[in-house]
């Protein structure tokens, strides 16, 4: 799905033209000047966060730093909420409540960017194993933009009314952080938002630009484990066995028909077998084989269909192979699943219009929904049904993207050991875009 830029007549009809007019060139210029003056300290913050990453559910020092920055900006701050979460509140009279969220955790990746401020951190993960740690998904950029936006809103209180709730969220990479905060009572203990917005840096988008997608933005994500059981024995006498390796191979191939033959062509879905493990020696047929899958979808009914089809195919292939009933494959949906982000269309159009008014139409792109996952979705999936908008922030220099297109060599992706956003234009654009959105949503009547 590709969104088209909205014309002024349509924006006016939707009631979004007036807020865009309030984003005057004078205000935009004043904010840009403030961002320029704040940038040296924001860059220092960014490099410090980048050099000192922490894993999911272990963001103690990171959270403390974010909390200190929010306090310095004049926010009332609550620490260690829902684990290592940080919540900052800035009240500014009557008006709506806006939630802005950043994630804070890093990944178990060894950095290979060669940057002078590259991470050399190693830490124990939740299993007790020592691993390298890196901000390979740009959460350091997100936090820096978050702090910059906090400073802008604190210094521009005469330009808006209402309440801002800034949320520093742990454990996005484990897709449990948002649920933890909401379960702990985020919408009960703090002002309940009328809107929630967030952003994510994107290496395939040029610095200085942002990207929007109405409706579906990211996918559901589910992990499935399959234990394919059989009757092991000597590799030279397969007639005395029920070979789980052959059965697992047939299951892998049969799974490929789910998306191509069972899902409506207008829907999007992915079934990927990422791991096959079984056997110990050339001449031994094992008793079992383990498969690990990732499933991606946008709608709940497709999500349910994928799992049901996997169960059906596994059982059907096992019956065809003569596997006894007590050795049918075991299909388990494991871990924490991520729900798809659905950008509220009206809110997204409004945010896009505000950001376009400040950045210019040439720097605002329409982007396709992605099959990656993000737990920002949870802020819009509670009983309160808070409208949410999540957008992309360009992180790669335009000339590097042009070179990538020319040579066919891809730029480092998110989660890559070589991913390194260009700090200055990325951070400045992020702060300007998020401030534009916030001032529009909180504009005084």
Order of alpha helices (4+ residues) and beta strands (2+ residues): alpha-alpha-alpha-alpha-beta-beta-beta-beta-beta-alpha-beta-alpha-alpha-beta-beta-beta-beta-beta-alpha-beta-beta-beta-alpha-beta-beta-alpha-beta-beta-alpha-alpha
